[in-house]
């Protein structure tokens, strides 16, 4: 494990940045069985089927363009998303994804699921944790929960409590399909009923010397999907650089072409 700053917010933000680019998904295999973080909730009871096929909510359309207007803590921005043909599926290019700058991700269909094939090292240890990451699973059902990463990272932080030993860090990344919600789109687009999926990242410092339980830092990236347009809204609520405040970015579809 590489050396990490003693402030857990910095570690969590690095993971969130990775999750924002890949939209979370999948699951990786480890050489041994790691200790779980204890931060993943019990899965809710599965509810109604919201879409028989995940691909109906995530069109693959080379040449198509989606334009979003966004806001980050009161400051406006825009994001333009385009699809280009790829060997598998499409490459999705964003000019300013959730106001975090340009991003690109490969999206494909595998076994009926919308996946992101590119490997991802979530915890920065040089080992791939996610491959063929599931973004949407068929059928898309309310309450469906996918756990992407759930580990206690041992000796992940330099000594914080002064006992001469490194600290560990609990880290969990998971998603839940919460249901359908009304989304007010921009421009000339109508209001829509969209499927909402929450991708949650949680982190907690674990002191080697014991003592009081440390607070859980969390971030939630939410995506809304429709059959007509694909992704119509994105939102991320995450800690700021201090870990004390929040940064919230929301972007909503205002125009689409090429579908």
ChimeraX commands (.cxc) that place a marker at each C-alpha (Angstrom):
marker #1 position 0.00,0.00,0.00 radius 0.5
marker #1 position 1.34,3.41,-0.92 radius 0.5
marker #1 position 1.76,6.09,1.73 radius 0.5
marker #1 position -1.41,8.09,2.26 radius 0.5
marker #1 position -2.14,11.43,3.95 radius 0.5
marker #1 position -3.35,11.23,7.53 radius 0.5
marker #1 position -6.59,13.07,6.70 radius 0.5
marker #1 position -9.12,10.41,5.62 radius 0.5
marker #1 position -11.09,12.85,3.46 radius 0.5
marker #1 position -8.19,13.01,1.02 radius 0.5
marker #1 position -8.20,9.25,0.62 radius 0.5
marker #1 position -11.94,9.10,0.14 radius 0.5
marker #1 position -11.91,11.88,-2.44 radius 0.5
marker #1 position -9.38,9.98,-4.54 radius 0.5
marker #1 position -11.66,6.95,-4.57 radius 0.5
marker #1 position -14.70,9.09,-5.39 radius 0.5
marker #1 position -12.89,10.58,-8.37 radius 0.5
marker #1 position -12.29,7.08,-9.74 radius 0.5
marker #1 position -15.88,6.07,-9.08 radius 0.5
marker #1 position -17.19,9.17,-10.85 radius 0.5
marker #1 position -15.35,8.22,-14.03 radius 0.5
marker #1 position -16.47,4.61,-14.07 radius 0.5
marker #1 position -19.92,5.19,-12.56 radius 0.5
marker #1 position -19.11,2.29,-10.25 radius 0.5
marker #1 position -19.76,-1.34,-10.94 radius 0.5
marker #1 position -18.60,-4.92,-11.07 radius 0.5
marker #1 position -16.45,-6.67,-8.53 radius 0.5
marker #1 position -12.89,-7.94,-8.28 radius 0.5
marker #1 position -11.19,-11.06,-6.99 radius 0.5
marker #1 position -8.45,-10.99,-4.36 radius 0.5
marker #1 position -5.78,-13.58,-3.58 radius 0.5
marker #1 position -7.14,-13.87,-0.03 radius 0.5
marker #1 position -10.37,-13.09,1.76 radius 0.5
marker #1 position -10.23,-9.53,3.10 radius 0.5
marker #1 position -12.01,-8.32,6.20 radius 0.5
marker #1 position -15.19,-6.45,5.23 radius 0.5
marker #1 position -15.58,-2.77,6.05 radius 0.5
marker #1 position -18.84,-3.05,7.95 radius 0.5
marker #1 position -20.14,-0.05,5.97 radius 0.5
marker #1 position -22.37,-1.86,3.46 radius 0.5
marker #1 position -26.05,-1.90,4.46 radius 0.5
marker #1 position -28.28,-4.95,4.34 radius 0.5
marker #1 position -29.77,-5.15,0.83 radius 0.5
marker #1 position -33.36,-3.94,0.64 radius 0.5
marker #1 position -36.12,-6.26,-0.49 radius 0.5
marker #1 position -36.31,-6.46,-4.27 radius 0.5
marker #1 position -39.29,-4.57,-5.65 radius 0.5
marker #1 position -40.87,-3.89,-9.01 radius 0.5
marker #1 position -39.11,-4.46,-12.31 radius 0.5
marker #1 position -38.39,-1.00,-13.73 radius 0.5
marker #1 position -36.90,-2.19,-17.03 radius 0.5
marker #1 position -36.69,-5.70,-18.45 radius 0.5
marker #1 position -33.45,-4.91,-20.28 radius 0.5
marker #1 position -30.79,-2.58,-18.87 radius 0.5
marker #1 position -29.77,-1.56,-22.41 radius 0.5
marker #1 position -33.15,0.17,-22.86 radius 0.5
marker #1 position -31.98,2.78,-20.33 radius 0.5
marker #1 position -28.48,3.22,-21.78 radius 0.5
marker #1 position -28.46,3.73,-25.57 radius 0.5
marker #1 position -25.17,3.11,-27.40 radius 0.5
marker #1 position -25.19,5.66,-30.22 radius 0.5
marker #1 position -21.95,6.61,-32.04 radius 0.5
marker #1 position -22.27,10.21,-33.17 radius 0.5
marker #1 position -24.93,11.12,-30.62 radius 0.5
marker #1 position -24.51,14.16,-28.36 radius 0.5
marker #1 position -26.02,14.96,-24.97 radius 0.5
marker #1 position -25.70,18.50,-23.51 radius 0.5
marker #1 position -26.15,19.10,-19.78 radius 0.5
marker #1 position -26.37,22.30,-17.77 radius 0.5
marker #1 position -24.92,22.00,-14.29 radius 0.5
marker #1 position -24.42,23.76,-10.99 radius 0.5
marker #1 position -21.78,23.25,-8.30 radius 0.5
marker #1 position -22.51,24.98,-4.99 radius 0.5
marker #1 position -24.09,27.90,-6.84 radius 0.5
marker #1 position -21.63,28.08,-9.75 radius 0.5
marker #1 position -22.89,27.17,-13.23 radius 0.5
marker #1 position -21.10,24.92,-15.72 radius 0.5
marker #1 position -21.90,22.78,-18.77 radius 0.5
marker #1 position -21.00,19.25,-19.86 radius 0.5
marker #1 position -21.23,17.77,-23.36 radius 0.5
marker #1 position -21.21,14.00,-23.79 radius 0.5
marker #1 position -20.55,12.22,-27.10 radius 0.5
marker #1 position -20.37,8.58,-28.18 radius 0.5
marker #1 position -17.82,7.17,-30.59 radius 0.5
marker #1 position -17.62,3.62,-31.92 radius 0.5
marker #1 position -15.31,1.27,-30.03 radius 0.5
marker #1 position -14.10,-2.31,-30.47 radius 0.5
marker #1 position -16.62,-3.26,-27.79 radius 0.5
marker #1 position -19.63,-1.02,-27.24 radius 0.5
marker #1 position -18.96,2.72,-27.35 radius 0.5
marker #1 position -16.50,5.18,-25.88 radius 0.5
marker #1 position -18.32,7.91,-23.96 radius 0.5
marker #1 position -16.49,11.24,-23.82 radius 0.5
marker #1 position -17.47,14.02,-21.37 radius 0.5
marker #1 position -16.08,17.54,-21.56 radius 0.5
marker #1 position -16.72,18.35,-17.89 radius 0.5
marker #1 position -18.26,15.40,-16.03 radius 0.5
marker #1 position -19.88,16.67,-12.81 radius 0.5
marker #1 position -17.67,19.77,-13.08 radius 0.5
marker #1 position -14.54,17.65,-12.55 radius 0.5
marker #1 position -13.04,18.02,-16.01 radius 0.5
marker #1 position -12.87,15.86,-19.11 radius 0.5
marker #1 position -13.48,12.13,-18.76 radius 0.5
marker #1 position -13.83,9.10,-21.01 radius 0.5
marker #1 position -15.18,5.61,-20.36 radius 0.5
marker #1 position -15.89,2.53,-22.45 radius 0.5
marker #1 position -19.47,1.23,-22.09 radius 0.5
marker #1 position -20.65,-2.11,-23.46 radius 0.5
marker #1 position -23.32,-4.79,-23.19 radius 0.5
marker #1 position -22.35,-8.13,-21.61 radius 0.5
marker #1 position -24.75,-10.93,-20.69 radius 0.5
marker #1 position -27.62,-8.46,-20.84 radius 0.5
marker #1 position -25.94,-6.04,-18.43 radius 0.5
marker #1 position -24.56,-2.58,-19.19 radius 0.5
marker #1 position -20.91,-2.79,-18.16 radius 0.5
marker #1 position -17.72,-0.76,-18.21 radius 0.5
marker #1 position -14.95,-3.18,-19.27 radius 0.5
marker #1 position -11.92,-1.10,-18.31 radius 0.5
marker #1 position -10.14,-2.44,-15.18 radius 0.5
marker #1 position -10.07,-0.17,-12.13 radius 0.5
marker #1 position -7.80,-0.19,-9.07 radius 0.5
marker #1 position -10.14,1.27,-6.43 radius 0.5
marker #1 position -7.80,1.27,-3.42 radius 0.5
marker #1 position -4.57,2.23,-5.21 radius 0.5
marker #1 position -2.64,-0.93,-4.33 radius 0.5
marker #1 position -1.77,-1.84,-7.92 radius 0.5
marker #1 position -4.29,-4.70,-8.06 radius 0.5
marker #1 position -7.35,-4.54,-10.31 radius 0.5
marker #1 position -10.52,-4.46,-8.21 radius 0.5
marker #1 position -13.18,-3.97,-10.89 radius 0.5
marker #1 position -13.41,-5.50,-14.37 radius 0.5
marker #1 position -16.48,-5.55,-16.62 radius 0.5
marker #1 position -18.05,-3.33,-13.98 radius 0.5
marker #1 position -21.84,-3.54,-13.97 radius 0.5
marker #1 position -23.46,-0.13,-14.36 radius 0.5
marker #1 position -27.01,-1.47,-14.87 radius 0.5
marker #1 position -28.10,-5.07,-14.32 radius 0.5
marker #1 position -30.95,-6.79,-16.18 radius 0.5
marker #1 position -33.68,-6.82,-15.19 radius 0.5
marker #1 position -33.48,-3.42,-13.52 radius 0.5
marker #1 position -35.36,-3.88,-10.26 radius 0.5
marker #1 position -36.15,-1.48,-7.44 radius 0.5
marker #1 position -34.00,-2.27,-4.42 radius 0.5
marker #1 position -31.29,-4.08,-6.39 radius 0.5
marker #1 position -27.96,-3.59,-4.60 radius 0.5
marker #1 position -24.53,-4.34,-6.04 radius 0.5
marker #1 position -21.43,-4.29,-3.84 radius 0.5
marker #1 position -18.33,-3.24,-5.78 radius 0.5
marker #1 position -15.75,-2.96,-3.03 radius 0.5
marker #1 position -15.95,-3.81,0.68 radius 0.5
marker #1 position -12.68,-4.07,2.60 radius 0.5
marker #1 position -10.72,-2.96,5.62 radius 0.5
marker #1 position -7.46,-1.64,4.16 radius 0.5
marker #1 position -4.82,-2.61,6.70 radius 0.5
marker #1 position -1.96,-0.17,7.41 radius 0.5
marker #1 position -3.36,2.26,4.83 radius 0.5
marker #1 position -2.49,5.49,6.70 radius 0.5
marker #1 position 0.55,6.78,8.49 radius 0.5
marker #1 position 0.29,6.88,12.29 radius 0.5
marker #1 position -2.43,9.30,13.45 radius 0.5
marker #1 position -3.00,8.40,17.11 radius 0.5
marker #1 position 0.69,8.46,18.11 radius 0.5
marker #1 position 1.08,4.79,19.06 radius 0.5
marker #1 position 3.79,4.17,16.44 radius 0.5
marker #1 position 1.58,1.95,14.26 radius 0.5
marker #1 position -0.13,2.68,10.96 radius 0.5
marker #1 position -3.88,3.07,10.82 radius 0.5
marker #1 position -6.37,1.07,8.77 radius 0.5
marker #1 position -9.22,2.37,6.64 radius 0.5
marker #1 position -12.66,0.89,6.03 radius 0.5
marker #1 position -13.79,1.40,2.44 radius 0.5
marker #1 position -17.06,0.44,0.77 radius 0.5
marker #1 position -18.51,1.19,-2.67 radius 0.5
marker #1 position -21.98,-0.04,-3.62 radius 0.5
marker #1 position -25.05,0.90,-5.65 radius 0.5
marker #1 position -28.81,0.73,-5.11 radius 0.5
marker #1 position -31.68,1.11,-7.56 radius 0.5
marker #1 position -34.10,3.33,-5.66 radius 0.5
marker #1 position -37.04,3.53,-8.08 radius 0.5
marker #1 position -38.53,5.95,-10.60 radius 0.5
marker #1 position -38.69,9.71,-10.04 radius 0.5
marker #1 position -39.90,12.70,-12.03 radius 0.5
marker #1 position -37.03,14.73,-13.51 radius 0.5
marker #1 position -37.58,18.23,-14.88 radius 0.5
marker #1 position -35.39,18.50,-17.98 radius 0.5
marker #1 position -34.10,21.73,-19.50 radius 0.5
marker #1 position -34.43,23.38,-22.88 radius 0.5
marker #1 position -37.39,22.11,-24.91 radius 0.5
marker #1 position -37.29,18.65,-23.40 radius 0.5
marker #1 position -40.31,17.38,-21.43 radius 0.5
marker #1 position -40.46,16.18,-17.86 radius 0.5
marker #1 position -39.73,12.46,-17.61 radius 0.5
marker #1 position -40.08,9.49,-15.29 radius 0.5
marker #1 position -36.52,8.28,-14.73 radius 0.5
marker #1 position -34.93,5.30,-13.01 radius 0.5
marker #1 position -32.71,6.48,-10.16 radius 0.5
marker #1 position -29.52,4.64,-9.19 radius 0.5
marker #1 position -27.39,5.74,-6.20 radius 0.5
marker #1 position -23.68,4.87,-6.15 radius 0.5
marker #1 position -22.37,5.27,-2.61 radius 0.5
marker #1 position -18.78,5.48,-1.37 radius 0.5
marker #1 position -18.06,5.32,2.37 radius 0.5
marker #1 position -14.79,5.56,4.25 radius 0.5
marker #1 position -13.79,5.41,7.92 radius 0.5
marker #1 position -10.41,5.69,9.63 radius 0.5
marker #1 position -9.69,2.80,12.04 radius 0.5
marker #1 position -7.16,3.73,14.74 radius 0.5
marker #1 position -4.66,1.00,15.62 radius 0.5
marker #1 position -4.81,2.02,19.28 radius 0.5
marker #1 position -8.58,1.60,19.48 radius 0.5
marker #1 position -10.50,4.35,21.21 radius 0.5
marker #1 position -13.59,6.14,19.97 radius 0.5
marker #1 position -15.07,5.10,16.64 radius 0.5
marker #1 position -14.14,7.53,13.87 radius 0.5
marker #1 position -16.80,9.30,11.77 radius 0.5
marker #1 position -17.86,7.83,8.44 radius 0.5
marker #1 position -17.18,10.02,5.42 radius 0.5
marker #1 position -19.56,9.38,2.54 radius 0.5
marker #1 position -20.23,10.44,-1.01 radius 0.5
marker #1 position -23.19,9.63,-3.23 radius 0.5
marker #1 position -23.25,9.83,-7.01 radius 0.5
marker #1 position -26.78,9.55,-8.38 radius 0.5
marker #1 position -27.73,8.89,-12.00 radius 0.5
marker #1 position -31.20,9.07,-13.54 radius 0.5
marker #1 position -31.95,7.06,-16.71 radius 0.5
marker #1 position -34.86,7.01,-19.19 radius 0.5
marker #1 position -35.75,4.83,-22.14 radius 0.5
marker #1 position -35.90,7.80,-24.53 radius 0.5
marker #1 position -32.68,9.65,-23.68 radius 0.5
marker #1 position -30.44,7.46,-21.51 radius 0.5
marker #1 position -28.80,9.52,-18.76 radius 0.5
marker #1 position -30.93,12.60,-18.08 radius 0.5
marker #1 position -29.48,13.79,-14.78 radius 0.5
marker #1 position -26.41,13.29,-12.60 radius 0.5
marker #1 position -25.66,14.45,-9.08 radius 0.5
marker #1 position -22.70,14.00,-6.76 radius 0.5
marker #1 position -22.62,14.96,-3.09 radius 0.5
marker #1 position -19.12,14.57,-1.65 radius 0.5
marker #1 position -16.82,15.94,1.07 radius 0.5
marker #1 position -14.76,19.01,0.30 radius 0.5
marker #1 position -10.97,19.00,0.64 radius 0.5
marker #1 position -11.21,19.48,4.42 radius 0.5
marker #1 position -13.72,16.69,4.96 radius 0.5
marker #1 position -15.88,19.16,6.92 radius 0.5
marker #1 position -17.99,20.75,4.18 radius 0.5
marker #1 position -19.83,19.35,1.16 radius 0.5
marker #1 position -19.50,19.87,-2.59 radius 0.5
marker #1 position -22.67,19.18,-4.58 radius 0.5
marker #1 position -22.74,19.13,-8.37 radius 0.5
marker #1 position -25.93,18.52,-10.36 radius 0.5
marker #1 position -26.24,18.39,-14.15 radius 0.5
marker #1 position -29.46,18.02,-16.13 radius 0.5
marker #1 position -30.02,17.20,-19.81 radius 0.5
marker #1 position -31.05,20.19,-21.93 radius 0.5
marker #1 position -30.62,18.81,-25.46 radius 0.5
marker #1 position -29.82,15.58,-27.28 radius 0.5
marker #1 position -29.13,14.74,-30.91 radius 0.5
marker #1 position -28.30,11.63,-32.90 radius 0.5
marker #1 position -30.61,9.16,-31.14 radius 0.5
marker link #1:1,2 radius 0.2
marker link #1:2,3 radius 0.2
marker link #1:3,4 radius 0.2
marker link #1:4,5 radius 0.2
marker link #1:5,6 radius 0.2
marker link #1:6,7 radius 0.2
marker link #1:7,8 radius 0.2
marker link #1:8,9 radius 0.2
marker link #1:9,10 radius 0.2
marker link #1:10,11 radius 0.2
marker link #1:11,12 radius 0.2
marker link #1:12,13 radius 0.2
marker link #1:13,14 radius 0.2
marker link #1:14,15 radius 0.2
marker link #1:15,16 radius 0.2
marker link #1:16,17 radius 0.2
marker link #1:17,18 radius 0.2
marker link #1:18,19 radius 0.2
marker link #1:19,20 radius 0.2
marker link #1:20,21 radius 0.2
marker link #1:21,22 radius 0.2
marker link #1:22,23 radius 0.2
marker link #1:23,24 radius 0.2
marker link #1:24,25 radius 0.2
marker link #1:25,26 radius 0.2
marker link #1:26,27 radius 0.2
marker link #1:27,28 radius 0.2
marker link #1:28,29 radius 0.2
marker link #1:29,30 radius 0.2
marker link #1:30,31 radius 0.2
marker link #1:31,32 radius 0.2
marker link #1:32,33 radius 0.2
marker link #1:33,34 radius 0.2
marker link #1:34,35 radius 0.2
marker link #1:35,36 radius 0.2
marker link #1:36,37 radius 0.2
marker link #1:37,38 radius 0.2
marker link #1:38,39 radius 0.2
marker link #1:39,40 radius 0.2
marker link #1:40,41 radius 0.2
marker link #1:41,42 radius 0.2
marker link #1:42,43 radius 0.2
marker link #1:43,44 radius 0.2
marker link #1:44,45 radius 0.2
marker link #1:45,46 radius 0.2
marker link #1:46,47 radius 0.2
marker link #1:47,48 radius 0.2
marker link #1:48,49 radius 0.2
marker link #1:49,50 radius 0.2
marker link #1:50,51 radius 0.2
marker link #1:51,52 radius 0.2
marker link #1:52,53 radius 0.2
marker link #1:53,54 radius 0.2
marker link #1:54,55 radius 0.2
marker link #1:55,56 radius 0.2
marker link #1:56,57 radius 0.2
marker link #1:57,58 radius 0.2
marker link #1:58,59 radius 0.2
marker link #1:59,60 radius 0.2
marker link #1:60,61 radius 0.2
marker link #1:61,62 radius 0.2
marker link #1:62,63 radius 0.2
marker link #1:63,64 radius 0.2
marker link #1:64,65 radius 0.2
marker link #1:65,66 radius 0.2
marker link #1:66,67 radius 0.2
marker link #1:67,68 radius 0.2
marker link #1:68,69 radius 0.2
marker link #1:69,70 radius 0.2
marker link #1:70,71 radius 0.2
marker link #1:71,72 radius 0.2
marker link #1:72,73 radius 0.2
marker link #1:73,74 radius 0.2
marker link #1:74,75 radius 0.2
marker link #1:75,76 radius 0.2
marker link #1:76,77 radius 0.2
marker link #1:77,78 radius 0.2
marker link #1:78,79 radius 0.2
marker link #1:79,80 radius 0.2
marker link #1:80,81 radius 0.2
marker link #1:81,82 radius 0.2
marker link #1:82,83 radius 0.2
marker link #1:83,84 radius 0.2
marker link #1:84,85 radius 0.2
marker link #1:85,86 radius 0.2
marker link #1:86,87 radius 0.2
marker link #1:87,88 radius 0.2
marker link #1:88,89 radius 0.2
marker link #1:89,90 radius 0.2
marker link #1:90,91 radius 0.2
marker link #1:91,92 radius 0.2
marker link #1:92,93 radius 0.2
marker link #1:93,94 radius 0.2
marker link #1:94,95 radius 0.2
marker link #1:95,96 radius 0.2
marker link #1:96,97 radius 0.2
marker link #1:97,98 radius 0.2
marker link #1:98,99 radius 0.2
marker link #1:99,100 radius 0.2
marker link #1:100,101 radius 0.2
marker link #1:101,102 radius 0.2
marker link #1:102,103 radius 0.2
marker link #1:103,104 radius 0.2
marker link #1:104,105 radius 0.2
marker link #1:105,106 radius 0.2
marker link #1:106,107 radius 0.2
marker link #1:107,108 radius 0.2
marker link #1:108,109 radius 0.2
marker link #1:109,110 radius 0.2
marker link #1:110,111 radius 0.2
marker link #1:111,112 radius 0.2
marker link #1:112,113 radius 0.2
marker link #1:113,114 radius 0.2
marker link #1:114,115 radius 0.2
marker link #1:115,116 radius 0.2
marker link #1:116,117 radius 0.2
marker link #1:117,118 radius 0.2
marker link #1:118,119 radius 0.2
marker link #1:119,120 radius 0.2
marker link #1:120,121 radius 0.2
marker link #1:121,122 radius 0.2
marker link #1:122,123 radius 0.2
marker link #1:123,124 radius 0.2
marker link #1:124,125 radius 0.2
marker link #1:125,126 radius 0.2
marker link #1:126,127 radius 0.2
marker link #1:127,128 radius 0.2
marker link #1:128,129 radius 0.2
marker link #1:129,130 radius 0.2
marker link #1:130,131 radius 0.2
marker link #1:131,132 radius 0.2
marker link #1:132,133 radius 0.2
marker link #1:133,134 radius 0.2
marker link #1:134,135 radius 0.2
marker link #1:135,136 radius 0.2
marker link #1:136,137 radius 0.2
marker link #1:137,138 radius 0.2
marker link #1:138,139 radius 0.2
marker link #1:139,140 radius 0.2
marker link #1:140,141 radius 0.2
marker link #1:141,142 radius 0.2
marker link #1:142,143 radius 0.2
marker link #1:143,144 radius 0.2
marker link #1:144,145 radius 0.2
marker link #1:145,146 radius 0.2
marker link #1:146,147 radius 0.2
marker link #1:147,148 radius 0.2
marker link #1:148,149 radius 0.2
marker link #1:149,150 radius 0.2
marker link #1:150,151 radius 0.2
marker link #1:151,152 radius 0.2
marker link #1:152,153 radius 0.2
marker link #1:153,154 radius 0.2
marker link #1:154,155 radius 0.2
marker link #1:155,156 radius 0.2
marker link #1:156,157 radius 0.2
marker link #1:157,158 radius 0.2
marker link #1:158,159 radius 0.2
marker link #1:159,160 radius 0.2
marker link #1:160,161 radius 0.2
marker link #1:161,162 radius 0.2
marker link #1:162,163 radius 0.2
marker link #1:163,164 radius 0.2
marker link #1:164,165 radius 0.2
marker link #1:165,166 radius 0.2
marker link #1:166,167 radius 0.2
marker link #1:167,168 radius 0.2
marker link #1:168,169 radius 0.2
marker link #1:169,170 radius 0.2
marker link #1:170,171 radius 0.2
marker link #1:171,172 radius 0.2
marker link #1:172,173 radius 0.2
marker link #1:173,174 radius 0.2
marker link #1:174,175 radius 0.2
marker link #1:175,176 radius 0.2
marker link #1:176,177 radius 0.2
marker link #1:177,178 radius 0.2
marker link #1:178,179 radius 0.2
marker link #1:179,180 radius 0.2
marker link #1:180,181 radius 0.2
marker link #1:181,182 radius 0.2
marker link #1:182,183 radius 0.2
marker link #1:183,184 radius 0.2
marker link #1:184,185 radius 0.2
marker link #1:185,186 radius 0.2
marker link #1:186,187 radius 0.2
marker link #1:187,188 radius 0.2
marker link #1:188,189 radius 0.2
marker link #1:189,190 radius 0.2
marker link #1:190,191 radius 0.2
marker link #1:191,192 radius 0.2
marker link #1:192,193 radius 0.2
marker link #1:193,194 radius 0.2
marker link #1:194,195 radius 0.2
marker link #1:195,196 radius 0.2
marker link #1:196,197 radius 0.2
marker link #1:197,198 radius 0.2
marker link #1:198,199 radius 0.2
marker link #1:199,200 radius 0.2
marker link #1:200,201 radius 0.2
marker link #1:201,202 radius 0.2
marker link #1:202,203 radius 0.2
marker link #1:203,204 radius 0.2
marker link #1:204,205 radius 0.2
marker link #1:205,206 radius 0.2
marker link #1:206,207 radius 0.2
marker link #1:207,208 radius 0.2
marker link #1:208,209 radius 0.2
marker link #1:209,210 radius 0.2
marker link #1:210,211 radius 0.2
marker link #1:211,212 radius 0.2
marker link #1:212,213 radius 0.2
marker link #1:213,214 radius 0.2
marker link #1:214,215 radius 0.2
marker link #1:215,216 radius 0.2
marker link #1:216,217 radius 0.2
marker link #1:217,218 radius 0.2
marker link #1:218,219 radius 0.2
marker link #1:219,220 radius 0.2
marker link #1:220,221 radius 0.2
marker link #1:221,222 radius 0.2
marker link #1:222,223 radius 0.2
marker link #1:223,224 radius 0.2
marker link #1:224,225 radius 0.2
marker link #1:225,226 radius 0.2
marker link #1:226,227 radius 0.2
marker link #1:227,228 radius 0.2
marker link #1:228,229 radius 0.2
marker link #1:229,230 radius 0.2
marker link #1:230,231 radius 0.2
marker link #1:231,232 radius 0.2
marker link #1:232,233 radius 0.2
marker link #1:233,234 radius 0.2
marker link #1:234,235 radius 0.2
marker link #1:235,236 radius 0.2
marker link #1:236,237 radius 0.2
marker link #1:237,238 radius 0.2
marker link #1:238,239 radius 0.2
marker link #1:239,240 radius 0.2
marker link #1:240,241 radius 0.2
marker link #1:241,242 radius 0.2
marker link #1:242,243 radius 0.2
marker link #1:243,244 radius 0.2
marker link #1:244,245 radius 0.2
marker link #1:245,246 radius 0.2
marker link #1:246,247 radius 0.2
marker link #1:247,248 radius 0.2
marker link #1:248,249 radius 0.2
marker link #1:249,250 radius 0.2
marker link #1:250,251 radius 0.2
marker link #1:251,252 radius 0.2
marker link #1:252,253 radius 0.2
marker link #1:253,254 radius 0.2
marker link #1:254,255 radius 0.2
marker link #1:255,256 radius 0.2
marker link #1:256,257 radius 0.2
marker link #1:257,258 radius 0.2
marker link #1:258,259 radius 0.2
view
